Amino acid sequence: MATTVEGKGLVLENTARRDALIAIEKKYQRQWTEEGLFEQNAPSLEEVPLGMDSDELHAKYPKFLSSMAYPYMNGVLHAGHSFTLSKVEYSIGFERMRGKRALFPLGFHCTGMPILASADKIKREVELFGPDFSKVPPEVEEEPQEQKQEPQQQSEDVTKFKAKKSKVAAKQGRGKYQFEIMMQLGIPKEEVSKFSDPQHWLTYFPPLCQRDCNALGSRIDWRRSFITTDKNPYYDAFIRWQMNRMKEAGKIKFGERYTIYSVKDGQACMDHDRQSGEGVTPQEYIGVKIEVVEFADAAKQIIESNASIDKSKKVYFVAATLRPETMYGQTCCFVSPKITYGIFDAGDSYYITTERAFKNMSYQKLTPQRGVYSPVVNIDGKALIGSRIESALSVYKDLRVLPMETVLANKGTGVVTCVPSNSPDDFMTTKDLKNKAAFYGIDASWVKDEILPIIHTDKYGDITAEAVCKEFKIHSPRDTNLLAEAKKLAYKEDYYSGTMIHGKYKGMKVSDAKARVRDDIVASGDAFVYNEPEGPVVSRSGDECIVSLEDQWYVDYGEESWKKQTLECLESMEVFAPEVKNAFEGCLEWLKNWAVSRTYGLGSKLPWDPQYLVESLSDSTIYQAFYTIAHLLFKDFYGNDVGVLGIKAEQMTDEVFDYVFHHSDRAPESGIPLKSLQILRREFEYFYPLDVSISGKDLITNHLTFFIYTNVALFPRKFWPRGVRANGHLMLNNAKMSKSTGNFMTLEQIVEKFGADASRIALGDAGDTMEDANFDESNANAAILRLFNLKEWAEETVKSADQFRTGPSDEIFDVAFENEMNALVEETYRQYELTNYKNALKFGLFDFQAARDYYRESCETMHKDLVLRYIEVQSLLLAPIAPHFCEYIYREVLGKQGSVQTAKFPRATKPVDQGALSALEYVRSLQRGIREAEGQALKKKKGGKQQSIDPSKPVKLILLVSESFPEWQSHCVEIVRELFAQQSLDDNKKIRERVEPKEMKRAMPFISLLKQRLTTEPHEVVFNRELLFNETETIKSTKDVLQKAPQSLRVEEIVAIQFPYESKVGTNIFNGQETALPNAAKAVEGAIPGSPGILFENL
């Protein structure tokens, strides 16, 4: 039994079954380790001399290499890690059973800011509160940190693809201080001070990761594991080789680029350096300069009274826009009455913006002095309203500053241009201001409601904003949600389908004209390029980041020839879902250069500029290649113990890596014996390329795209990656994982609570698509009961096997069971191939077990051979997902030699008979129909009248078997078939035109049913009206089973009457006599081939 307690999930009340399964799991985990079952090696040079083509090598000795994004070592693995890990696990288990050398290596990611930033925080907290943190004021220590959920950021720029992501809220705990966060990880308070040394993290967490993965029964070859950073000198040498070769190939360059930047840290803040805002990139705006001709009175008084303002300089409002091509139609500029603006010294003039915006500008060479962004004077937006302005780009003169309450202080500059022709927000606000001028405290003459047509689209005409607002039925500028959708649609329609109808580029597509207008107005000095983060970014040190123009080393992602090769690679890869490919293509379209260097954190130094460290995503792109040789170079995670080949780290020069990774066929002078070099080369050329990289979908926009780019840059085409599988995030019990709410589990907690195999089944059943999956604790608990009962039954069945029937297995349910097993085996195999593990469980466990249950219920004594085959096949089908249980059944219950992990995955013993499958499903469906008819017969009628059947008396079961379909149904099928071929099935008018009026009442529901079936079944199946089996013979051969189908009624006689449609008489299929059909019009008319009418009569 189990109960659910809020904040604690499922509480198990009786753990005896779980504990019995865990005892089996622990036994086999020890045995697998002793046997080295998961240690995979390439064919030796003695087996296959060096020089065989890799394709030929793989054909002779099939292999499979799969990996996941290696986990970061600032904590233990949680349920989300476990979900991704499980996908690798299942693939490795299945491919090994297909006869491949299936390799699953796992490293430990330690580079970047997070560990060092956290260590520095602990260091400061030790200084403040003592090594035991006893000086923390109790009220501070106990105060929970307010959970501030990071909003999902969506780029305003519709030309730029961005994946949806925000995992921070799920990962944040309630700890206010770092030492409290460490205690939440289960670290005793007296041990926390040790973590002020960043190196302690590197020795503490990797062994815990290994422990927890082993407890799950993971098939990891731990010989190949390592930590990143220069603490492992071999990995450090590998990263130096990667950086040098990338630079030599022209992929790494030096220059100015816009980057997310932490002023506090004094360096670029890349994804892995962020507390929040992962995936956020610089957003380019055009800062349009709008000159102040005359300030409103309130603003004029403030400015004139400020002696520090140079009255000879011009003053500009700076409006940030993504749409420079529409600036011809500016009718005013908007400010918010609720925002405090600053007047900032921009050198030869003053800018009016928010301080946040000017801070960004001050780091982009747009201001007199870097990092200086204090305003000369602050001024409320309300005081600016009514100021006269002039925009050099607008066709209109004598413009005014007007109020707009929806202007945001944290987006753009806080100043917005008004273009009512193409912006739904501007269009609605203009109307509102004109109609309610007195309410807003403005003069109605300030509002220009004349609209300049700028862009034409076929869909929305010349004034896109007005048309879109009508389409969305927007009536007010306060319809913010609708306006947000309308804004995206208008921008997208204009950009992709619009043509310029005003200005220098009249007649040109908007997608071409936009950049030209941008360049023109920047060159004329009427605007400038301005960048800011497209959403909030907070660094690990707690700093709110900006965009800075930095001189730095960067990887030139997006360079055309390189991008073309990367797209070629993507085209050849298996990505398992069209959404994944779309996401990659979108990312490749917008991804540009990426900072490769930083000054703070852990990692390897840039070989040619050692003042910088390699950024933590840039040193994590081709580590799978290093997995192939790591076990030969060192024996521990840290590279301290020299490996079996006796190669020292300093011997691993760039030239050695060139030879190993097929950059050169000439062995270098390195002091390493030639045979050792050849062994390294063999391991790489055998296990590479990577067959599939498995990660969360949020890594598509960085890690996984970098992975493809870098493999393409550094390896010959034959070593390019073959696949990527991206999964959704994992929810827990249908809710987002969150430490603050208690809805959070580590891998250790999951396995302790449910055991390894039950956890693995629940992870497999959680989901396989890019949509978020769900780990349901009730499923894990149910898996415990299912496995335990299956174990008990298998043990008892094998012990008493002699009690089962022997001889020919040719009875109808023997044949049906064997055929169904074969069908389920083949379908399970197919689902494993497709990496649809939820479906593999459905067919290979749930349906497979249901098939056994039905066989057991349907025949008096099961056949020994079939029962024993079922047990063996079940252990093999489930082995990739639940290996411990299957190993126990295979080795101990069945007494098989060797491991289930290396056994051959089963296939059908003979071709699957689809007719027999259909006949079996027909019998099951007929049994269900009989029970439903029984329920109706026993149901009391309205008014308290007696039911039609007396349950105390025996009954006759009558089956009405129609030989043919009703003519009206056949006509409906032809209508649907015709319209389906024309792709007009949603046109009800066309359907009604083809249906006879007198048949309308019954035809339309039937057609609706056919349409519904077409959404889930192949059209060939829906339109096929021929049964694949002999209906009457099936009824005859299953007569006894059908007679036992009712649950309450005692059937003493069964009659099955076959009849042509609309006939009054038929033939009793059991004795061949002509028989009149009963007086039951509804049952008779409802009978069609494959679905008999069902009646009961008292005898």
N, C-alpha and C positions, 0 to 999 in steps of 0.2 A: 504493500500500500504506500501511497505518497500523498502529501498535502502541499498546497501552495501557501507560502507565507510571504507577505509583501516585503520586498527588499531583500529577501533571501532566496527567492525562486522556489523550486520544488524541494520539499523536505522528505527524504526517504525514511520510512518508519521501520521497514524490515529489510535488512541488507544481506541476508543469508545467501540468496541466489547470486547477487552481485559479487559477494566475497568468494563464492565458489568459482565464478568466471575469472576474477582477478587472480586467484591462485594459479589457474591455468596460464594466464597471461604472463605472470612473473616467471613461471617455469620456462616458457618458450623464449621469452626475451633473453634469459641467461643462456639458453641452449643456442640460440641464433648467434649471440655474441661469441660464444666458445667456438662455434663452427665457422665464424667469419662469413656468414651467409650473404652479407650485403657488400662485401669487398669484391669489387669487380676490376679486372685487369684486361688490358689489350692483349691480343694474341702475341706471343713472344716472337723474337727474331728467329728463334729456332723453328717455330711453327710456320711462320711466314717471313721470309727474308725481306729486308727493307727494299723498296722499289716497286712493290705491287701497287697498282692504282687504287686510290681509296675507295672508289665505287666497287671495284672487284673485291677489295678487302671486306667491305661491309656486306656484300652479297654472300660471301663465303662464311663470314662470322657476323651475323646481324647484331646491331647494337642499338641502344636507345639512351640518350642523355637528356635528362629533364632537371630543371632547377627552379627555385623561387627567388624572388628578391631577398637577398640575405638580410636577416633581422638586425635591427639596431640594438646595441648592447647597453642601453641605459635602463634596462628593466628586464623582467621575465616575459616570456611569450604569453599573449592573451588569446582569447577565442578567435579574434580576427586573424592573427597569425596562423592559428590552427586550421582555419578554414582553407586558406591558401595552401598550407603545407599538405592538407589532406588531398588536394587535387593532384599534387605531385606524387603523393603516396599511391593513389589508386592507379595512376598511369604507369608508374614503375612496376607495381605488382602485376598489372595486366600484361605489360610488354615482356616481362620476364617469363610469364607463363606462355608467351608466344614464341619462346625460344631465343630471346635476345639477351645480350649482356646489358642489363638495364642498370644505369648508374644514377644515383641521387646523392650529389655532394651538397654540403651546406657550410657556408662560412659565416663569420661574425663581423658585422659592419660596425666600425668604431671611429671612422674619420668624421670630420666636421666639427661644428660648434657645440652640439648638445651636451656631450659629456664634459667638455672643458668648462662650458658656461655653468653647468650644474655643480661641478667641483668647486669652481670659484665662489658660487653662492654659499656652499657649505663652509668654505674657508672663511668667508665674511661672517657667517652665522656663528661659527666657533669663536671668532674674535669677539663677537657681540655678546654671546650667551654662554660661553664656556664649552669645553669638549663634551659635556653631558647635557648641554642646552638647558641647564637648570635655572638660568637667569631670565628665561623667557617669561614675561608677565603672564599669569594664568589666563587673564581675559583675552590676551592676544593669541595665546596658544590654542585656546578652545574656540576662538571665533572662526566659523567656517568661511572659507573664501567664497564670495559671491560667484555663482556660476554664470559666466557671461558667454552665451552661445554666439559663436562667430556666424554672422549672416552669410548665406551663400552668395558669392559674388558672381554676377553675370556681366560680362563685358557689354558696354553700350554699343560698341563697334560691331555691327552685324556682319562685317566682312572678316571677322576674326573668330575662329572656332575656339571655344573653351569648354573643357570637361567640367561637369558639376562635381564639386568636391568640398568637403569640410569635415574632416575626421577629428578635428581638435576637440570639439565638445565631447566626443565619446571618450577621449583619452584623458581629459583633465580631471584631476581629483580635487578634493576640498582643501588640500594642504596650502596654508598661506605661505609657509616657508619651505625651502628645499628639504630641510631635515624631516619635516612632517610628511612630505611626499615620499621620501625614502622609507619612512616607517610604514606608510601605506603599502609599500612593496613587500612588507614582512621583515624588514631589516631591524634588528634590535637597536634601541636608541643608543646604547653604549658602543655599537659598532659603526654608527653613522659617520662619526668624525673621520674615519679612515677614508671615506669617499671624497674628502677634500683633495686627495691625490688622484688625478685623473687616471693614472696607471692602475689604481686599485680596481676601477670599474672594469678594466680590460682583463683582469684575472678573476674577478668575482662572478660576472654574469655569464660568460661563455660556458663554464661547466654546468650552470643551472639550465641553460638552453639545451645542452646535450642530455642532461638528466631528464628533462620534461619530454623531449622528443623520443627518447628511448622508452619512457613510460607509455607513450602512445603506440609503441611498436614500430617506429619509423624505420624505413629501409635505407638509412643513411650510411654512406661509406665515410666514417669519421676520420679515416687516415688522410683524407683530402681537405680537412677543415683547417681554417686559419683565421687569425684576426687581421683586419686591415690596419693601416697606419705603418709608420716606419719602425714600430716595435718588432714587426716581423720583417727582417732584412731581405728575405726572399721576395715577399710581396712588394716591398719597397722597390726592389730592383725591377720587378715586373712593371710597376707603374712608371718608373723612370723610362723604361724602354717604350712603353705606350706613349708617353708624352713626347719623347724625342722623335719617334717615328711619325706621330701626328703633326708635329711642327715641321719636320722635313717634307711632309706631303702637302704642306700649305694649308692644313686644316686648323692650326692654331696660329693666331695672329695677335698683333699688339696695336692698340689704338683707342680712341675715344669711343665710348658707347654708353647708352643709357642703361642704368642698372638699378635694381632695388638696393637701397643703401641704408645702413644704420649709422647715424651720426655718432651715437654713443660708442659703438664698436669700432668706428673709423674704417669700415670696410663694407664691401658688397655683402648683402644678406640673401643667400641662396635658399632654395626650398628646405634643405635639411638643417638650415641655421635658424628656422623660424618657429616661434612659439605658436603663431597662427598666421593664416594667409598663405598656406601652401598652394603653389600653382599660380599665384598672382604675379603678373608681369607688368612692365611699364606700359601705360596707355598714352599714345601720342595724341595731343590736341593741337589745334592751331589757336594761339593767343591773338585774338583780333583786337587791335588798338582803336578805341573809340574816343575821340578827343572831346574834352569838356569845353564847350563854348562859354557857358555861364552856369555857375553853380546855383542851386536853389538857395533861397534866403538863409535857411537854417544852416546849411553847409557852408555858405559864404561867410557867415559870422565866425564859425569855428576856424576856418582857414585864415581869414584876415587877422584874427586875434593871435595867430601862432607865428611868432617872429622867426622860427627856424625854417619856415617854408620859403623857398626862393620863388617869389611871385613872377619872375621872368620865365620860368620853365613852364612848358606845357604839362597838362595833366591828362592822363588817359585812363578810362575804364578799360580793363583787360578782360575780355570775354573768351572763355575756352569753348571751342566748337569742334565737333567731329565732321562738320559738313561745310567746308569752305566754299563749295560750289554753289551754295544757296545764299551767300552773303549779299548778293545784289538786292535781295528783297527785304533787308532789315528795316523794320518800321519803328523800332525803339530798342532800348536795352532794359532788361529787368534786373532789379536787386530785391533782396528780401528785407522787409521792414524789421525783421527780427534778428538779422545778422549784424555784428559789429565788423566793419571793414577797416582796413588800414590804408593810409596814404604813404607809399613807400618811395624812397629815393632810388630811381633807376638810372642815375647818372645824368643824362641830358634831359630827363623828364621825370615825372612822377607817375606811378601806377597805383590804381585803386583795385585792390583784390583782398581776399582773406589772407591772414598771416600764414596759414598752412600752405596756401598756394605760393606765396612769395618765398617761403622757406625752400620749397622745391626749386623755384627759379634760381635762388641764390647758389644752388649747387649745380646749375646747368649753364654757367657762363652767361647768364642773362642780366646780371646785376653788377654793380661796381666792385663788390668784395665778396668772395666766397664765404658762405656761412653767416653772413650778416643780414638779418631779416627783421630787425625791429622797426616798427612804423614810426614815421615822423609824427603822426597824430592818428588817433583812432576816431572813427566817426560812425554813428549808427546809420543803418541803411535807410531808415525813415527820413533822416535829414537830407539824403541825396535825391529823394523823389522829386521830380519836377525839373531837375537840372537839364539845361539844353546841351545837346551833344551833336557831334557830326561824325559820320563814318565815311571814310573815303571810298568804301566799296558799295555803299547803298545808293540806289537811284533817288531815294527820298532825301529831302533836306529838312532842317529845323526839327530834329528828332528830340525826344524827351526820355528821361529815365523814369520808368514806371514800376509799380510794385508787383511782385509775384510771390505769393506766400509759399509756394512749393519749391523755391530755390533752396538747395542744400549747401551748407557750409563745408561739408566734407567731400564734395565732388566738384571738380573743376575749380574755378576761381571765385565762385559765389556771384559772378556776373554772367548774365545769359543774354545772348542776342535774340531778338524776336523776328522770326521769319514765318508768318502765318500761312504762307502758301504751302509749306512742306512739313511743318511741325504741328501735330495735333494739339500739344500743350499750348503753343503760342496762339494757335487759331482760337481755342476755347477761352484762353485768358483775355485775348484782345476783345472778343465779344462781351465777356463779362465786365471788363473795365469800361467799355463804351456804354453798356446798359446801366452800370451802377457807379458812374463816376463820382457822384456825391458820397456814396458809401465809402469809397476808397480815398476820398479827400483829394481828388485830382480834378483838373479841368478836362471836360470831355473833348475839347479841341486838341488836347495832347495825343489822343488815341487816333492813330491813322488806321482806318479800316479798309482802305484801298489795298488790294492784294495784287502783287506783281507775279504773273505766271513765269516760272523759271524752268520747270522740268515737266515733260509730258510722259505719261505712261498710258498704254492702251487700256489698262484696267481702271485707272482712276482719273484719267484726263489730265488737265493742266493744273488743277489745284488739289494735290494729293491729300493734304490735311483735311480739307472740308469733306471730301468723299469718304475718307476713312472714318471720320467722326460720325458721319451719317450711318455708315455700315455698322459701327459698334454702338450706335444709339447713345452717344455721349452728349450730355446736356449741360455739363458744368465742369469747370476746371478742378472741382473737388472729386470728380470720378477718377481718382488717382490710379486705381488698378486697371481700369479699362484704358486709360490714357497711356499707361506704361506699355500695354500690349499694342495699342494703336501706333505708338511711337516706333516700336520695333518693326511693325509691319510696313509703315510708311517709309522708313529708312531703307528697309530691305527691297521694297518694290521700286523705289526711286533708283537705288544703286544698281540693282541687277537688270531692271527692265526699262529704266528711264533714259530719255534723250533730252539734252539741253535745248531750250527754246529761247534762251536769252544770254547775252554776253558774248565774249570773244570766241567761245567754243560752241556756239549755237550749231545744232545738228550732230554734235558728237555724243556718243554714249556717255552716261554719267560715270560709269566705271573707268572710262579713259580720261574724262575731263577733270575729275576730282583732283588727281595729283598735279595736273597742269595749273589749275587755279591756285592750288596750294603753293606751288613753286613761284607763281607770279606775285602773289600778295606778300610772300616772305621776301622776295627779291626787291619789291618796291618799298619795303620797310613798314608796310601797313599791318603786318602781323609777324609772328615769330613761332617757331616750333617749341612746344612746351610739353613736358611729360610729367606724369604723376602715377603712383600705383593705382591699378584699376580697381583695387579694393584695399581694405585695411590690412597692413602687415605689421606684426609685432615680432621682434627678434627674440632669441632665447634670453637675451639680457634684459628684456622688457621694454625695449626702445621702439616707439612707433616710427616705422621706416618711411623714407621718402624715395624719390628718384634722383640720382646724381649722374652727371656726365663724368665718367671716370676713364683715366688712362689705365688700361689693364690688358692682360692676356685673355683672349677669348677664343672659344671654338666657333668656327665660322659656319655653324649650322645654317641651312637655307641657301648656301652657295649653289647656283643652278645645276652645275654638272654633278655635284655630290648629291644633291637632292634627287636628281634624275636616277642615279644609281640606287639610291635608297628606295625610291618608288618601285624600281625594277625588283629589288629584293622583296619588298612588301607584296608585290603581285605574285611572287612565287611561293609565298609563305602560306601555311595553314593557320588561319586565325579563328576558326570555329564559329564565328558569328558575324553577319554583315555589319552589325553596329560597331564591332571592334575595328574592322577595316575602315569604316567611315570616320571613326574617331582618329585613327592614324593619319588618314588622308587630310583631315581637317587640321590636325596639328602640324603636319609637314607643310601645309600651305602658309601658316603664319609664323612658325618657329624660326627665329633668326639667331644671330650670334649669342653665345652664352658664356658668362664669365667663368674662366677656368682656374682663377687664382684668388686667394684670400690671405689675410695676414694673421687670423686668429683661429684657433681650433687645433685639432689633431689631424695628422695625415702625412703624406709624403711631400717633400719639397720639389718645386719645379727645378729640373736638373740644370737649366741654363740661367735661372734667376732665383737662387735659393732663399731670397728674402720672402718669397711667396710660398704658400702651401697649395697643393692641388685641391680644388673644390670637391666636396664630398659626393656629388653626383657624377663628376667627371672621372673619378677614379673607381667608379662602380659600373662600368659599361661592358667590359669583356672579361670579367673575373671568371666566367665559365671556362675560358681557355686555360686559365691558371689552375682550375680544378683538375684538369687532365694530367698535370705533371706534379702537383703539390706533394702527393704522397711519396714521391721518389726523392724529394729535396729535403724534407724535414719530418720529424716524428711527433712534434707537439704543435699546438696551435700558434706558438710564438716564434717558431723557427730557431729555437735554442739548441735542439738536438738534431744533429746532421742526419740526413736520411740514408736509405739503404745504398745509394750510389756514392756516398761519401763526398758530395759536392758542397763546397762552402759558398756562402751567399755572395762573397766578393768575386767568385768565379762566374756568376751569372751576369755576364756582360750583355750589352745590347746585341752584340754579334752572336752570342749564344742563343738568345731568344729569336733572332732572325732565322737561325738554322732550325730551331725547334718548331717555329711557327710558319715554316715554308716561305720565308722571305728570301732565303738563300739556300742553295743546294750544296754549298761548300762549307764543310765543317771548319769552325774558326780555331785559331791557336788560343787555347784558354786554360790549358792544364787539365782539362777534363778528358778522360779517355774517350776515344771515338765511339766505342760500343755504348758507353753511358749516354752520350749525346744522341745516338741512334735510338736508344730505348725511350728517351724523352720524346723524340720526334714521333716514334711509333704511337706512344700514348696519345699524343695530340691528334695525329692524323686519323687514329682509329675512333676516338670518342667525339671529335669535332666533325661536323658542325653540331651545335646545340639543336636537338630535335624540337624541344618546346620550352619556352620560358613562361612560367605561370606567376601572375601577379594580380594585385587589385587593379581595377579599372582606372583609379586615380593616377597610376604611374604611367599611363599611356602618354600623357603630355610632357613627361620628362624622362624618367629612367628608361622606359621601354623604347621610346623614340631614339634616345641617345644610343641605346644598345644596338639598334639596327644601323644607325649612321656609322658608329665606330667599327662594327664588324665589317661593314662594307669598305671602310677606309683602310683597314689594316690586314685583311685576309683575302686570299684568292677567292674567286667566286664560288668554288666548290665547297668552301668552308663558311659560306653565308648562312645565317640562321634559317631554320626550316619552319618554325612555328612560334606563335605567341598565343597564350590563352589568358584572357582577362576576365576576372570575376567581379561581381558586385561586392559591396561591403556586407558584413554579417550583423544582423540584428540578433538579440537574445530575447527569446520568448515574445516575439513580435513587437519589441520596443528597442529603440536605439541604445547601444551599450553606453553606459555612463557610470563612472565611479561615484559621482556625487549622488546619484539616485540609488546606488547599490546594485543596479542592473549591469553587472560586470563580472566576468569570470576569467581567470588565467587558465592556461592549458593544464597546469598542475591541479587546479581546483576541479576542472572538468573531469580529468581522469580519476582523481581521488573519489569523486562523487559517483561516477557511473561506470568506471572501468574503461579500458582502452577500446574494446570492440564495440560496445554500446555507444560510446562517444563517436567512434568512427562512422557507425551507421547513421547516427543523428546528423553528423556533419555531411555525410553523403546525401542524406535526404533533405538537406537545408536548401538546395537549389544550385543550378548550374549556369544561369544566364548572367548578363551584365546587370540585371536588376538586383537590388539588395536581397540577400538570402536571409533565412531565419533558422537559428539553432533553437529548437524547441526541446526543453528539458523533458517534457512528457514523452516525446519520441525516443529520447535516450533511455528513459525509464522503461518504456514499452519494449525497447530492444533487449533489455536485460531479461525480461520475462520470456520473450520470443526465443532468444538464444538458449536460455536455461532449459525451457521445455523441449526445444529441439534436441539439445544434448541428451536429456533424460530419455526421450523417445528413441533416439538413435542407439543409445547404449542398450536399451531393453530390446529393441528390434534385432540388433545384431546377435545378442545373446540367445534370443528365441527364434532365430532365422529358420530353423528346421520345421517350425510350425506352419510356415507359409507354404502355399501351393507351388508345386514344381511341374515340370513337363512343358508342353507348348504354351506359349503366352499369346493365345489367339482369341480369347474371349473379347467381346466388344469393348469392354472398359480397359482391358490390358492394352489392346491396340490403340485405343483413344489416349490412354495415359502415356504410353511410349511416344506417340505422335506429338502430344502436347509438350512433353519434356523436350523433344527435339526442337519444336518451334520456339519454346522459351529459351533454350540454349542458344539458338541462332540469333534471336532478338537481343538477348543479353550481350552476346559477343558484339553485335552491331552497336549497341549503346555504349559499351566500353570503348570501341573504336572512335565513336563520335565524342567521347569524353562527357557523355550525359549520364552522370553517376546516379542521379535521382531515378532516372528511368532504368538504369542497370539494376538498382535495388528493387524497383517495382517488378521487373520481369524475372530477375535472377534470385529473388528471395520471397517477396510477398506473393506474387502470382505462382511461383514455382511451388511454394508451400501450399497455396490454395489448390493447386492441381493434385497434389498428394492427398489433401484432405478429401477432395471430391472422389478420388479413386478409392480411398479407404471406405467412404460412406456408400459407394455405389456397388461394390462387389462383396460377396460374403467373405472371401479370403483373398488377400492380395498375393500376387505372384512374387516369389522369393527373389528372382533375378531383377525384377523391376524395382522392388523396394530397396535392394542393396545398391542398385545403380542410382536410384534417387539420392541416397545418402552420400554416395561418392561424388556425384555431379553437384549436389548442393554445396559440398565443401569446396569444390573447385570454382563454382560460379561466384561464391561469396569471398573467396580468398583474397582478392585484391583489396577489399574493403575491411573485412574482419578476419585477419590472418591467424590470430591466436586460436580462436574457436575452431577455425577450419583446420589448423594444424593438429589440434587435439583429435578432431573427428578422423582426419586422414591417417595420422600415425597410430593413435591409441585405440580408437574404436574400430577402425577398419583394418588396422595392422599393416598399413602400406609402408614400403621402404622409401627413404628419402623424405624430402620436405614438400609440403603442398605448394610452397612458394616457387619451387622449381619444376613442379608437375606441369604437364601440358594442359592448356586451357581446353575444355571439352568442346566438341562440335557434334552435330547431329549424327546419329548412327545410320540414318537412312534419309532419303529426301522427305521433306515435310509434305504431308498430304493435306492440302488446304480444304478439300472436301470433308475429310474426317474432322478437321478443326471446326469447320462450320457446323457439322452434324453434332459435335459435342456441345458447342455453344447453343445450338438449337434445343438440345435436351435440357440444358441448364435453364434456358429462358422459359421453356415449356413448364418445367418444375416450378419456377417462380410464378408463372401465369396461373398454374393450378392452385397454388397457395393463395394468390390474390383473389381468384374466383371463389375459393373456399371462404375467405373472409367476407366477401360480398354476400354469399349465400347464407352465412350465419348472422349477418347484420340484421338487427331488428328494423322493421319498416316503420314509417311515420305513423303516428297515432297509436303506437303501442301494439300494432299487429304482429303476429308471429312471423318469424323468418320463414323463408320458402323451404328450408330443409330442416328436418328433425334430427339433431345431432346424435340422439340416442339410438337411432336406427341405421342399419347399413345403407350405403349409397352406391349408385352406379355413376361412374365418371364417363362423360361423353365428350369426345374430341371431334370437332368438325373441321375436316381437312379439305381446303379448297384446291381444286386442280388448276385454277387460272385466276388471274387478277381481274378485277372489275374493269370494264372498258373505259369508264370515266377516269380511273386512276392511270391507266396506260396513256390516255390522251394528255393528262396533266404532266406525266413524265416527259412526253415528247415536247410539250410547251417549254418546260424548264430546260430540257436539253438544247433546244433551239436558241432560247434567249441567253443561256449560259455561253454558248459558242459565240453569240453576238456581243457578249459582255453587256447585256441590257437587262440582267436579271433584277436589278433594283427598280426598274421602271414598271410600277404597278399598273399604269395605264395600258401598257402593251400586254401585260398578263391578262387583264380583264377583257381586253378586246378578243382574246383567243379562247376564253372560257365560255361555254354555253351558259346563258343566264339561269336556266333551271338547275345547273350543277354548281352554281356559284357558292352556295352555302357550305357544301362539303369539299369543294375543290380548293378554295382559297386556304383553309387550314392545312390541307394536305400539301399544297405547294409550299406553304411556309415551312412545313416540316422538312421537305426536300432541300430548301434553301439553307436551313439550319444545318442539315447533315453535310452540305457541301463546304461548310466552313471548317469541318473537322475530319472529313473523309475524302479520299480520292474520288474524283468525279466518275471514274470508271466503275467504282464499287456502287455508288449511289444510283447510277443509271442502269446497272446490270440487274435485270429482273429474273434471271435464271438462277435457281438454287444449285449449289455445288454438290449437293448430296441428294439421295433418294429419301424423300420425307416419310413415305409410308414404311419403307424398310427400316428406317431409323426408329420409328415408333414401335414397330413389331419387335425389334431387337432389344428395346429398352422398356418393354411393357411392365415388367415387374418393378422397375425403379419408378416409373411414372405412377404406378398404382400406390406406391408408398409416399408419394409427394405430399399429400395433405397432412396437416399436423394434428387435426382433431377428428375429422370424419373417417369412418371405417369403410374403405372402398372394397366391395366384394366383387364388383364387375366393372370392366373397362371396355368401352366401345369406341372405335374410331371409324367415322364415316367419311369416305372420300367422295366429293361431289363436284360437278362442273358448276361454275358460277351461274347463279340465277335458276339452278335446277331445284326441283322439289324433292327429289330422291337421290340417294347415293349408294355406295357399296361399303359394307362392313369389311374393313381390310383384314380382319382376323379370320372370317369364315367365308368371305366372298359373296355373301347374300345381299340382295337389293334391300335397302332399308329406307323408309321414309324419314325425311329430316324432321327434327322436333319443331314444335311450334314456338320458336324463340328467334324472332326476326333479327333482333339486335346481334345476337351471337352468330347467326348464319351470315348476315350481311357483313359483319366485321371480319369474318374469316378470309384470309388471303394466303397464298403459298408461303410457307415459313412461319405463319402465325395463326394457328388453329383457333377456332372458337371453342370455349370450354364451358360445360354445363354439369351440374350435379342433379341427380334425381334420387329420391328415396326408393328403395326396393320394396 
